[in-house]
Amino acid sequence: MTGDNDEDRRMARQGRIVAVVVAASMVLWMAAQWLGGQFGLAPRYAFLFDFAAMAAFAWGMIVTWQIWRKRRD
């Protein structure tokens, strides 16, 4: 019985980590876009921020899918 409880806690912790990473990456991406416009940074830096945000979102989707699969089993 405690094994299931520990597994539930671990999956809940993973879910919280995913939520924090996705929310933080969105806020940082928005801030980077705004700062890039204010400082007149080259467009290649905007693409760098875009790719970093997409990587964080992809990671979040993959981990969320893994959590979903574990819950189904």
mmCIF file of the N, C-alpha and C atoms, coordinates in Angstrom:
data_MODEL
# 
_entry.id   MODEL 
# 
loop_
_atom_site.group_PDB 
_atom_site.id 
_atom_site.type_symbol 
_atom_site.label_atom_id 
_atom_site.label_alt_id 
_atom_site.label_comp_id 
_atom_site.label_asym_id 
_atom_site.label_entity_id 
_atom_site.label_seq_id 
_atom_site.pdbx_PDB_ins_code 
_atom_site.Cartn_x 
_atom_site.Cartn_y 
_atom_site.Cartn_z 
_atom_site.occupancy 
_atom_site.B_iso_or_equiv 
_atom_site.pdbx_formal_charge 
_atom_site.auth_seq_id 
_atom_site.auth_comp_id 
_atom_site.auth_asym_id 
_atom_site.auth_atom_id 
_atom_site.pdbx_PDB_model_num 
ATOM 1   N N  . MET A 1 1  ? 0.821  -1.193 0.000   1.00 0.00 ? 1  MET A N  1 
ATOM 2   C CA . MET A 1 1  ? 0.000  0.000  0.000   1.00 0.00 ? 1  MET A CA 1 
ATOM 3   C C  . MET A 1 1  ? 0.866  1.258  0.000   1.00 0.00 ? 1  MET A C  1 
ATOM 4   N N  . THR A 1 2  ? 1.959  1.219  0.764   1.00 0.00 ? 2  THR A N  1 
ATOM 5   C CA . THR A 1 2  ? 2.814  2.407  0.790   1.00 0.00 ? 2  THR A CA 1 
ATOM 6   C C  . THR A 1 2  ? 3.543  2.601  -0.523  1.00 0.00 ? 2  THR A C  1 
ATOM 7   N N  . GLY A 1 3  ? 3.768  1.528  -1.286  1.00 0.00 ? 3  GLY A N  1 
ATOM 8   C CA . GLY A 1 3  ? 4.423  1.662  -2.589  1.00 0.00 ? 3  GLY A CA 1 
ATOM 9   C C  . GLY A 1 3  ? 3.594  2.512  -3.537  1.00 0.00 ? 3  GLY A C  1 
ATOM 10  N N  . ASP A 1 4  ? 2.285  2.298  -3.528  1.00 0.00 ? 4  ASP A N  1 
ATOM 11  C CA . ASP A 1 4  ? 1.404  3.113  -4.374  1.00 0.00 ? 4  ASP A CA 1 
ATOM 12  C C  . ASP A 1 4  ? 1.407  4.568  -3.918  1.00 0.00 ? 4  ASP A C  1 
ATOM 13  N N  . ASN A 1 5  ? 1.417  4.775  -2.615  1.00 0.00 ? 5  ASN A N  1 
ATOM 14  C CA . ASN A 1 5  ? 1.412  6.127  -2.070  1.00 0.00 ? 5  ASN A CA 1 
ATOM 15  C C  . ASN A 1 5  ? 2.693  6.863  -2.451  1.00 0.00 ? 5  ASN A C  1 
ATOM 16  N N  . ASP A 1 6  ? 3.834  6.168  -2.363  1.00 0.00 ? 6  ASP A N  1 
ATOM 17  C CA . ASP A 1 6  ? 5.112  6.770  -2.746  1.00 0.00 ? 6  ASP A CA 1 
ATOM 18  C C  . ASP A 1 6  ? 5.137  7.094  -4.238  1.00 0.00 ? 6  ASP A C  1 
ATOM 19  N N  . GLU A 1 7  ? 4.592  6.213  -5.041  1.00 0.00 ? 7  GLU A N  1 
ATOM 20  C CA . GLU A 1 7  ? 4.539  6.447  -6.487  1.00 0.00 ? 7  GLU A CA 1 
ATOM 21  C C  . GLU A 1 7  ? 3.641  7.638  -6.820  1.00 0.00 ? 7  GLU A C  1 
ATOM 22  N N  . ASP A 1 8  ? 2.518  7.747  -6.118  1.00 0.00 ? 8  ASP A N  1 
ATOM 23  C CA . ASP A 1 8  ? 1.633  8.900  -6.317  1.00 0.00 ? 8  ASP A CA 1 
ATOM 24  C C  . ASP A 1 8  ? 2.328  10.202 -5.942  1.00 0.00 ? 8  ASP A C  1 
ATOM 25  N N  . ARG A 1 9  ? 3.064  10.186 -4.847  1.00 0.00 ? 9  ARG A N  1 
ATOM 26  C CA . ARG A 1 9  ? 3.793  11.389 -4.441  1.00 0.00 ? 9  ARG A CA 1 
ATOM 27  C C  . ARG A 1 9  ? 4.864  11.764 -5.451  1.00 0.00 ? 9  ARG A C  1 
ATOM 28  N N  . ARG A 1 10 ? 5.543  10.756 -5.987  1.00 0.00 ? 10 ARG A N  1 
ATOM 29  C CA . ARG A 1 10 ? 6.587  11.022 -6.970  1.00 0.00 ? 10 ARG A CA 1 
ATOM 30  C C  . ARG A 1 10 ? 5.991  11.601 -8.251  1.00 0.00 ? 10 ARG A C  1 
ATOM 31  N N  . MET A 1 11 ? 4.864  11.063 -8.689  1.00 0.00 ? 11 MET A N  1 
ATOM 32  C CA . MET A 1 11 ? 4.215  11.596 -9.890  1.00 0.00 ? 11 MET A CA 1 
ATOM 33  C C  . MET A 1 11 ? 3.677  13.002 -9.653  1.00 0.00 ? 11 MET A C  1 
ATOM 34  N N  . ALA A 1 12 ? 3.161  13.259 -8.453  1.00 0.00 ? 12 ALA A N  1 
ATOM 35  C CA . ALA A 1 12 ? 2.683  14.611 -8.132  1.00 0.00 ? 12 ALA A CA 1 
ATOM 36  C C  . ALA A 1 12 ? 3.837  15.597 -8.123  1.00 0.00 ? 12 ALA A C  1 
ATOM 37  N N  . ARG A 1 13 ? 4.984  15.170 -7.596  1.00 0.00 ? 13 ARG A N  1 
ATOM 38  C CA . ARG A 1 13 ? 6.169  16.039 -7.594  1.00 0.00 ? 13 ARG A CA 1 
ATOM 39  C C  . ARG A 1 13 ? 6.617  16.332 -9.016  1.00 0.00 ? 13 ARG A C  1 
ATOM 40  N N  . GLN A 1 14 ? 6.623  15.316 -9.872  1.00 0.00 ? 14 GLN A N  1 
ATOM 41  C CA . GLN A 1 14 ? 6.983  15.528 -11.269 1.00 0.00 ? 14 GLN A CA 1 
ATOM 42  C C  . GLN A 1 14 ? 6.020  16.498 -11.938 1.00 0.00 ? 14 GLN A C  1 
ATOM 43  N N  . GLY A 1 15 ? 4.751  16.379 -11.639 1.00 0.00 ? 15 GLY A N  1 
ATOM 44  C CA . GLY A 1 15 ? 3.760  17.284 -12.202 1.00 0.00 ? 15 GLY A CA 1 
ATOM 45  C C  . GLY A 1 15 ? 3.992  18.724 -11.771 1.00 0.00 ? 15 GLY A C  1 
ATOM 46  N N  . ARG A 1 16 ? 4.344  18.918 -10.514 1.00 0.00 ? 16 ARG A N  1 
ATOM 47  C CA . ARG A 1 16 ? 4.639  20.270 -10.037 1.00 0.00 ? 16 ARG A CA 1 
ATOM 48  C C  . ARG A 1 16 ? 5.884  20.835 -10.712 1.00 0.00 ? 16 ARG A C  1 
ATOM 49  N N  . ILE A 1 17 ? 6.900  20.002 -10.902 1.00 0.00 ? 17 ILE A N  1 
ATOM 50  C CA . ILE A 1 17 ? 8.119  20.454 -11.578 1.00 0.00 ? 17 ILE A CA 1 
ATOM 51  C C  . ILE A 1 17 ? 7.807  20.862 -13.008 1.00 0.00 ? 17 ILE A C  1 
ATOM 52  N N  . VAL A 1 18 ? 6.997  20.074 -13.695 1.00 0.00 ? 18 VAL A N  1 
ATOM 53  C CA . VAL A 1 18 ? 6.606  20.418 -15.071 1.00 0.00 ? 18 VAL A CA 1 
ATOM 54  C C  . VAL A 1 18 ? 5.872  21.748 -15.089 1.00 0.00 ? 18 VAL A C  1 
ATOM 55  N N  . ALA A 1 19 ? 4.958  21.935 -14.162 1.00 0.00 ? 19 ALA A N  1 
ATOM 56  C CA . ALA A 1 19 ? 4.193  23.183 -14.119 1.00 0.00 ? 19 ALA A CA 1 
ATOM 57  C C  . ALA A 1 19 ? 5.091  24.386 -13.895 1.00 0.00 ? 19 ALA A C  1 
ATOM 58  N N  . VAL A 1 20 ? 6.048  24.262 -12.984 1.00 0.00 ? 20 VAL A N  1 
ATOM 59  C CA . VAL A 1 20 ? 6.967  25.372 -12.709 1.00 0.00 ? 20 VAL A CA 1 
ATOM 60  C C  . VAL A 1 20 ? 7.842  25.664 -13.921 1.00 0.00 ? 20 VAL A C  1 
ATOM 61  N N  . VAL A 1 21 ? 8.357  24.628 -14.568 1.00 0.00 ? 21 VAL A N  1 
ATOM 62  C CA . VAL A 1 21 ? 9.230  24.831 -15.727 1.00 0.00 ? 21 VAL A CA 1 
ATOM 63  C C  . VAL A 1 21 ? 8.464  25.491 -16.872 1.00 0.00 ? 21 VAL A C  1 
ATOM 64  N N  . VAL A 1 22 ? 7.262  25.023 -17.157 1.00 0.00 ? 22 VAL A N  1 
ATOM 65  C CA . VAL A 1 22 ? 6.483  25.591 -18.253 1.00 0.00 ? 22 VAL A CA 1 
ATOM 66  C C  . VAL A 1 22 ? 6.107  27.049 -17.946 1.00 0.00 ? 22 VAL A C  1 
ATOM 67  N N  . ALA A 1 23 ? 5.665  27.313 -16.733 1.00 0.00 ? 23 ALA A N  1 
ATOM 68  C CA . ALA A 1 23 ? 5.289  28.689 -16.370 1.00 0.00 ? 23 ALA A CA 1 
ATOM 69  C C  . ALA A 1 23 ? 6.502  29.614 -16.388 1.00 0.00 ? 23 ALA A C  1 
ATOM 70  N N  . ALA A 1 24 ? 7.614  29.165 -15.841 1.00 0.00 ? 24 ALA A N  1 
ATOM 71  C CA . ALA A 1 24 ? 8.816  29.999 -15.814 1.00 0.00 ? 24 ALA A CA 1 
ATOM 72  C C  . ALA A 1 24 ? 9.354  30.242 -17.223 1.00 0.00 ? 24 ALA A C  1 
ATOM 73  N N  . SER A 1 25 ? 9.315  29.224 -18.060 1.00 0.00 ? 25 SER A N  1 
ATOM 74  C CA . SER A 1 25 ? 9.813  29.419 -19.427 1.00 0.00 ? 25 SER A CA 1 
ATOM 75  C C  . SER A 1 25 ? 8.933  30.399 -20.194 1.00 0.00 ? 25 SER A C  1 
ATOM 76  N N  . MET A 1 26 ? 7.643  30.384 -19.949 1.00 0.00 ? 26 MET A N  1 
ATOM 77  C CA . MET A 1 26 ? 6.755  31.327 -20.620 1.00 0.00 ? 26 MET A CA 1 
ATOM 78  C C  . MET A 1 26 ? 7.032  32.755 -20.168 1.00 0.00 ? 26 MET A C  1 
ATOM 79  N N  . VAL A 1 27 ? 7.196  32.939 -18.872 1.00 0.00 ? 27 VAL A N  1 
ATOM 80  C CA . VAL A 1 27 ? 7.480  34.276 -18.338 1.00 0.00 ? 27 VAL A CA 1 
ATOM 81  C C  . VAL A 1 27 ? 8.838  34.768 -18.845 1.00 0.00 ? 27 VAL A C  1 
ATOM 82  N N  . LEU A 1 28 ? 9.846  33.903 -18.797 1.00 0.00 ? 28 LEU A N  1 
ATOM 83  C CA . LEU A 1 28 ? 11.171 34.292 -19.278 1.00 0.00 ? 28 LEU A CA 1 
ATOM 84  C C  . LEU A 1 28 ? 11.168 34.584 -20.770 1.00 0.00 ? 28 LEU A C  1 
ATOM 85  N N  . TRP A 1 29 ? 10.412 33.802 -21.531 1.00 0.00 ? 29 TRP A N  1 
ATOM 86  C CA . TRP A 1 29 ? 10.323 34.033 -22.979 1.00 0.00 ? 29 TRP A CA 1 
ATOM 87  C C  . TRP A 1 29 ? 9.672  35.391 -23.267 1.00 0.00 ? 29 TRP A C  1 
ATOM 88  N N  . MET A 1 30 ? 8.592  35.693 -22.548 1.00 0.00 ? 30 MET A N  1 
ATOM 89  C CA . MET A 1 30 ? 7.935  36.980 -22.746 1.00 0.00 ? 30 MET A CA 1 
ATOM 90  C C  . MET A 1 30 ? 8.853  38.133 -22.354 1.00 0.00 ? 30 MET A C  1 
ATOM 91  N N  . ALA A 1 31 ? 9.563  37.979 -21.252 1.00 0.00 ? 31 ALA A N  1 
ATOM 92  C CA . ALA A 1 31 ? 10.497 39.023 -20.825 1.00 0.00 ? 31 ALA A CA 1 
ATOM 93  C C  . ALA A 1 31 ? 11.630 39.191 -21.835 1.00 0.00 ? 31 ALA A C  1 
ATOM 94  N N  . ALA A 1 32 ? 12.131 38.096 -22.364 1.00 0.00 ? 32 ALA A N  1 
ATOM 95  C CA . ALA A 1 32 ? 13.220 38.166 -23.343 1.00 0.00 ? 32 ALA A CA 1 
ATOM 96  C C  . ALA A 1 32 ? 12.748 38.847 -24.623 1.00 0.00 ? 32 ALA A C  1 
ATOM 97  N N  . GLN A 1 33 ? 11.527 38.578 -25.041 1.00 0.00 ? 33 GLN A N  1 
ATOM 98  C CA . GLN A 1 33 ? 11.001 39.222 -26.244 1.00 0.00 ? 33 GLN A CA 1 
ATOM 99  C C  . GLN A 1 33 ? 10.853 40.727 -26.020 1.00 0.00 ? 33 GLN A C  1 
ATOM 100 N N  . TRP A 1 34 ? 10.367 41.094 -24.874 1.00 0.00 ? 34 TRP A N  1 
ATOM 101 C CA . TRP A 1 34 ? 10.189 42.515 -24.577 1.00 0.00 ? 34 TRP A CA 1 
ATOM 102 C C  . TRP A 1 34 ? 11.539 43.223 -24.467 1.00 0.00 ? 34 TRP A C  1 
ATOM 103 N N  . LEU A 1 35 ? 12.478 42.612 -23.731 1.00 0.00 ? 35 LEU A N  1 
ATOM 104 C CA . LEU A 1 35 ? 13.800 43.215 -23.578 1.00 0.00 ? 35 LEU A CA 1 
ATOM 105 C C  . LEU A 1 35 ? 14.541 43.290 -24.909 1.00 0.00 ? 35 LEU A C  1 
ATOM 106 N N  . GLY A 1 36 ? 14.369 42.284 -25.744 1.00 0.00 ? 36 GLY A N  1 
ATOM 107 C CA . GLY A 1 36 ? 15.000 42.304 -27.064 1.00 0.00 ? 36 GLY A CA 1 
ATOM 108 C C  . GLY A 1 36 ? 14.508 43.469 -27.894 1.00 0.00 ? 36 GLY A C  1 
ATOM 109 N N  . GLY A 1 37 ? 13.228 43.770 -27.808 1.00 0.00 ? 37 GLY A N  1 
ATOM 110 C CA . GLY A 1 37 ? 12.682 44.917 -28.521 1.00 0.00 ? 37 GLY A CA 1 
ATOM 111 C C  . GLY A 1 37 ? 13.157 46.245 -27.945 1.00 0.00 ? 37 GLY A C  1 
ATOM 112 N N  . GLN A 1 38 ? 13.278 46.288 -26.636 1.00 0.00 ? 38 GLN A N  1 
ATOM 113 C CA . GLN A 1 38 ? 13.718 47.520 -25.989 1.00 0.00 ? 38 GLN A CA 1 
ATOM 114 C C  . GLN A 1 38 ? 15.182 47.847 -26.279 1.00 0.00 ? 38 GLN A C  1 
ATOM 115 N N  . PHE A 1 39 ? 16.007 46.816 -26.311 1.00 0.00 ? 39 PHE A N  1 
ATOM 116 C CA . PHE A 1 39 ? 17.439 47.029 -26.524 1.00 0.00 ? 39 PHE A CA 1 
ATOM 117 C C  . PHE A 1 39 ? 17.851 46.900 -27.983 1.00 0.00 ? 39 PHE A C  1 
ATOM 118 N N  . GLY A 1 40 ? 16.915 46.569 -28.837 1.00 0.00 ? 40 GLY A N  1 
ATOM 119 C CA . GLY A 1 40 ? 17.217 46.448 -30.258 1.00 0.00 ? 40 GLY A CA 1 
ATOM 120 C C  . GLY A 1 40 ? 18.160 45.294 -30.582 1.00 0.00 ? 40 GLY A C  1 
ATOM 121 N N  . LEU A 1 41 ? 17.985 44.156 -29.906 1.00 0.00 ? 41 LEU A N  1 
ATOM 122 C CA . LEU A 1 41 ? 18.838 43.009 -30.162 1.00 0.00 ? 41 LEU A CA 1 
ATOM 123 C C  . LEU A 1 41 ? 18.568 42.429 -31.550 1.00 0.00 ? 41 LEU A C  1 
ATOM 124 N N  . ALA A 1 42 ? 19.546 41.766 -32.087 1.00 0.00 ? 42 ALA A N  1 
ATOM 125 C CA . ALA A 1 42 ? 19.420 41.146 -33.412 1.00 0.00 ? 42 ALA A CA 1 
ATOM 126 C C  . ALA A 1 42 ? 18.349 40.052 -33.377 1.00 0.00 ? 42 ALA A C  1 
ATOM 127 N N  . PRO A 1 43 ? 17.678 39.826 -34.501 1.00 0.00 ? 43 PRO A N  1 
ATOM 128 C CA . PRO A 1 43 ? 16.634 38.789 -34.533 1.00 0.00 ? 43 PRO A CA 1 
ATOM 129 C C  . PRO A 1 43 ? 17.141 37.393 -34.188 1.00 0.00 ? 43 PRO A C  1 
ATOM 130 N N  . ARG A 1 44 ? 18.423 37.129 -34.398 1.00 0.00 ? 44 ARG A N  1 
ATOM 131 C CA . ARG A 1 44 ? 18.924 35.788 -34.073 1.00 0.00 ? 44 ARG A CA 1 
ATOM 132 C C  . ARG A 1 44 ? 18.790 35.498 -32.580 1.00 0.00 ? 44 ARG A C  1 
ATOM 133 N N  . TYR A 1 45 ? 18.852 36.527 -31.737 1.00 0.00 ? 45 TYR A N  1 
ATOM 134 C CA . TYR A 1 45 ? 18.657 36.311 -30.306 1.00 0.00 ? 45 TYR A CA 1 
ATOM 135 C C  . TYR A 1 45 ? 17.193 35.994 -29.997 1.00 0.00 ? 45 TYR A C  1 
ATOM 136 N N  . ALA A 1 46 ? 16.299 36.593 -30.742 1.00 0.00 ? 46 ALA A N  1 
ATOM 137 C CA . ALA A 1 46 ? 14.880 36.267 -30.559 1.00 0.00 ? 46 ALA A CA 1 
ATOM 138 C C  . ALA A 1 46 ? 14.636 34.801 -30.906 1.00 0.00 ? 46 ALA A C  1 
ATOM 139 N N  . PHE A 1 47 ? 15.266 34.332 -31.971 1.00 0.00 ? 47 PHE A N  1 
ATOM 140 C CA . PHE A 1 47 ? 15.128 32.920 -32.336 1.00 0.00 ? 47 PHE A CA 1 
ATOM 141 C C  . PHE A 1 47 ? 15.748 32.015 -31.271 1.00 0.00 ? 47 PHE A C  1 
ATOM 142 N N  . LEU A 1 48 ? 16.835 32.437 -30.682 1.00 0.00 ? 48 LEU A N  1 
ATOM 143 C CA . LEU A 1 48 ? 17.459 31.668 -29.614 1.00 0.00 ? 48 LEU A CA 1 
ATOM 144 C C  . LEU A 1 48 ? 16.505 31.525 -28.430 1.00 0.00 ? 48 LEU A C  1 
ATOM 145 N N  . PHE A 1 49 ? 15.868 32.614 -28.041 1.00 0.00 ? 49 PHE A N  1 
ATOM 146 C CA . PHE A 1 49 ? 14.891 32.558 -26.952 1.00 0.00 ? 49 PHE A CA 1 
ATOM 147 C C  . PHE A 1 49 ? 13.686 31.697 -27.333 1.00 0.00 ? 49 PHE A C  1 
ATOM 148 N N  . ASP A 1 50 ? 13.267 31.810 -28.600 1.00 0.00 ? 50 ASP A N  1 
ATOM 149 C CA . ASP A 1 50 ? 12.148 30.995 -29.065 1.00 0.00 ? 50 ASP A CA 1 
ATOM 150 C C  . ASP A 1 50 ? 12.471 29.507 -28.984 1.00 0.00 ? 50 ASP A C  1 
ATOM 151 N N  . PHE A 1 51 ? 13.653 29.135 -29.435 1.00 0.00 ? 51 PHE A N  1 
ATOM 152 C CA . PHE A 1 51 ? 14.034 27.729 -29.410 1.00 0.00 ? 51 PHE A CA 1 
ATOM 153 C C  . PHE A 1 51 ? 14.193 27.208 -27.989 1.00 0.00 ? 51 PHE A C  1 
ATOM 154 N N  . ALA A 1 52 ? 14.711 28.028 -27.099 1.00 0.00 ? 52 ALA A N  1 
ATOM 155 C CA . ALA A 1 52 ? 14.830 27.617 -25.697 1.00 0.00 ? 52 ALA A CA 1 
ATOM 156 C C  . ALA A 1 52 ? 13.447 27.393 -25.087 1.00 0.00 ? 52 ALA A C  1 
ATOM 157 N N  . ALA A 1 53 ? 12.506 28.271 -25.387 1.00 0.00 ? 53 ALA A N  1 
ATOM 158 C CA . ALA A 1 53 ? 11.146 28.111 -24.869 1.00 0.00 ? 53 ALA A CA 1 
ATOM 159 C C  . ALA A 1 53 ? 10.484 26.866 -25.468 1.00 0.00 ? 53 ALA A C  1 
ATOM 160 N N  . MET A 1 54 ? 10.680 26.638 -26.754 1.00 0.00 ? 54 MET A N  1 
ATOM 161 C CA . MET A 1 54 ? 10.105 25.443 -27.378 1.00 0.00 ? 54 MET A CA 1 
ATOM 162 C C  . MET A 1 54 ? 10.693 24.170 -26.778 1.00 0.00 ? 54 MET A C  1 
ATOM 163 N N  . ALA A 1 55 ? 11.981 24.177 -26.458 1.00 0.00 ? 55 ALA A N  1 
ATOM 164 C CA . ALA A 1 55 ? 12.597 23.010 -25.827 1.00 0.00 ? 55 ALA A CA 1 
ATOM 165 C C  . ALA A 1 55 ? 11.982 22.757 -24.449 1.00 0.00 ? 55 ALA A C  1 
ATOM 166 N N  . ALA A 1 56 ? 11.751 23.817 -23.691 1.00 0.00 ? 56 ALA A N  1 
ATOM 167 C CA . ALA A 1 56 ? 11.140 23.659 -22.367 1.00 0.00 ? 56 ALA A CA 1 
ATOM 168 C C  . ALA A 1 56 ? 9.711  23.135 -22.496 1.00 0.00 ? 56 ALA A C  1 
ATOM 169 N N  . PHE A 1 57 ? 8.965  23.635 -23.464 1.00 0.00 ? 57 PHE A N  1 
ATOM 170 C CA . PHE A 1 57 ? 7.594  23.164 -23.660 1.00 0.00 ? 57 PHE A CA 1 
ATOM 171 C C  . PHE A 1 57 ? 7.573  21.715 -24.133 1.00 0.00 ? 57 PHE A C  1 
ATOM 172 N N  . ALA A 1 58 ? 8.499  21.349 -25.014 1.00 0.00 ? 58 ALA A N  1 
ATOM 173 C CA . ALA A 1 58 ? 8.574  19.961 -25.481 1.00 0.00 ? 58 ALA A CA 1 
ATOM 174 C C  . ALA A 1 58 ? 8.912  19.033 -24.318 1.00 0.00 ? 58 ALA A C  1 
ATOM 175 N N  . TRP A 1 59 ? 9.875  19.445 -23.484 1.00 0.00 ? 59 TRP A N  1 
ATOM 176 C CA . TRP A 1 59 ? 10.214 18.642 -22.315 1.00 0.00 ? 59 TRP A CA 1 
ATOM 177 C C  . TRP A 1 59 ? 8.991  18.474 -21.413 1.00 0.00 ? 59 TRP A C  1 
ATOM 178 N N  . GLY A 1 60 ? 8.255  19.555 -21.206 1.00 0.00 ? 60 GLY A N  1 
ATOM 179 C CA . GLY A 1 60 ? 7.059  19.489 -20.371 1.00 0.00 ? 60 GLY A CA 1 
ATOM 180 C C  . GLY A 1 60 ? 6.009  18.548 -20.932 1.00 0.00 ? 60 GLY A C  1 
ATOM 181 N N  . MET A 1 61 ? 5.836  18.575 -22.241 1.00 0.00 ? 61 MET A N  1 
ATOM 182 C CA . MET A 1 61 ? 4.859  17.674 -22.874 1.00 0.00 ? 61 MET A CA 1 
ATOM 183 C C  . MET A 1 61 ? 5.291  16.215 -22.736 1.00 0.00 ? 61 MET A C  1 
ATOM 184 N N  . ILE A 1 62 ? 6.575  15.948 -22.910 1.00 0.00 ? 62 ILE A N  1 
ATOM 185 C CA . ILE A 1 62 ? 7.069  14.574 -22.814 1.00 0.00 ? 62 ILE A CA 1 
ATOM 186 C C  . ILE A 1 62 ? 6.913  14.045 -21.393 1.00 0.00 ? 62 ILE A C  1 
ATOM 187 N N  . VAL A 1 63 ? 7.281  14.833 -20.413 1.00 0.00 ? 63 VAL A N  1 
ATOM 188 C CA . VAL A 1 63 ? 7.160  14.383 -19.022 1.00 0.00 ? 63 VAL A CA 1 
ATOM 189 C C  . VAL A 1 63 ? 5.696  14.238 -18.635 1.00 0.00 ? 63 VAL A C  1 
ATOM 190 N N  . THR A 1 64 ? 4.844  15.135 -19.095 1.00 0.00 ? 64 THR A N  1 
ATOM 191 C CA . THR A 1 64 ? 3.409  15.020 -18.814 1.00 0.00 ? 64 THR A CA 1 
ATOM 192 C C  . THR A 1 64 ? 2.843  13.751 -19.427 1.00 0.00 ? 64 THR A C  1 
ATOM 193 N N  . TRP A 1 65 ? 3.272  13.428 -20.634 1.00 0.00 ? 65 TRP A N  1 
ATOM 194 C CA . TRP A 1 65 ? 2.814  12.204 -21.287 1.00 0.00 ? 65 TRP A CA 1 
ATOM 195 C C  . TRP A 1 65 ? 3.275  10.982 -20.494 1.00 0.00 ? 65 TRP A C  1 
ATOM 196 N N  . GLN A 1 66 ? 4.520  11.009 -19.995 1.00 0.00 ? 66 GLN A N  1 
ATOM 197 C CA . GLN A 1 66 ? 5.019  9.893  -19.197 1.00 0.00 ? 66 GLN A CA 1 
ATOM 198 C C  . GLN A 1 66 ? 4.222  9.736  -17.902 1.00 0.00 ? 66 GLN A C  1 
ATOM 199 N N  . ILE A 1 67 ? 3.879  10.841 -17.268 1.00 0.00 ? 67 ILE A N  1 
ATOM 200 C CA . ILE A 1 67 ? 3.060  10.782 -16.044 1.00 0.00 ? 67 ILE A CA 1 
ATOM 201 C C  . ILE A 1 67 ? 1.691  10.203 -16.376 1.00 0.00 ? 67 ILE A C  1 
ATOM 202 N N  . TRP A 1 68 ? 1.111  10.639 -17.459 1.00 0.00 ? 68 TRP A N  1 
ATOM 203 C CA . TRP A 1 68 ? -0.205 10.134 -17.869 1.00 0.00 ? 68 TRP A CA 1 
ATOM 204 C C  . TRP A 1 68 ? -0.173 8.635  -18.116 1.00 0.00 ? 68 TRP A C  1 
ATOM 205 N N  . ARG A 1 69 ? 0.904  8.168  -18.774 1.00 0.00 ? 69 ARG A N  1 
ATOM 206 C CA . ARG A 1 69 ? 1.035  6.735  -19.050 1.00 0.00 ? 69 ARG A CA 1 
ATOM 207 C C  . ARG A 1 69 ? 1.176  5.942  -17.746 1.00 0.00 ? 69 ARG A C  1 
ATOM 208 N N  . LYS A 1 70 ? 1.933  6.481  -16.783 1.00 0.00 ? 70 LYS A N  1 
ATOM 209 C CA . LYS A 1 70 ? 2.097  5.781  -15.496 1.00 0.00 ? 70 LYS A CA 1 
ATOM 210 C C  . LYS A 1 70 ? 0.771  5.712  -14.750 1.00 0.00 ? 70 LYS A C  1 
ATOM 211 N N  . ARG A 1 71 ? -0.023 6.766  -14.830 1.00 0.00 ? 71 ARG A N  1 
ATOM 212 C CA . ARG A 1 71 ? -1.322 6.776  -14.141 1.00 0.00 ? 71 ARG A CA 1 
ATOM 213 C C  . ARG A 1 71 ? -2.272 5.743  -14.737 1.00 0.00 ? 71 ARG A C  1 
ATOM 214 N N  . ARG A 1 72 ? -2.163 5.516  -16.038 1.00 0.00 ? 72 ARG A N  1 
ATOM 215 C CA . ARG A 1 72 ? -3.055 4.557  -16.695 1.00 0.00 ? 72 ARG A CA 1 
ATOM 216 C C  . ARG A 1 72 ? -2.735 3.117  -16.306 1.00 0.00 ? 72 ARG A C  1 
ATOM 217 N N  . ASP A 1 73 ? -1.480 2.855  -15.980 1.00 0.00 ? 73 ASP A N  1 
ATOM 218 C CA . ASP A 1 73 ? -1.070 1.477  -15.646 1.00 0.00 ? 73 ASP A CA 1 
ATOM 219 C C  . ASP A 1 73 ? -1.408 1.081  -14.239 1.00 0.00 ? 73 ASP A C  1 
# 
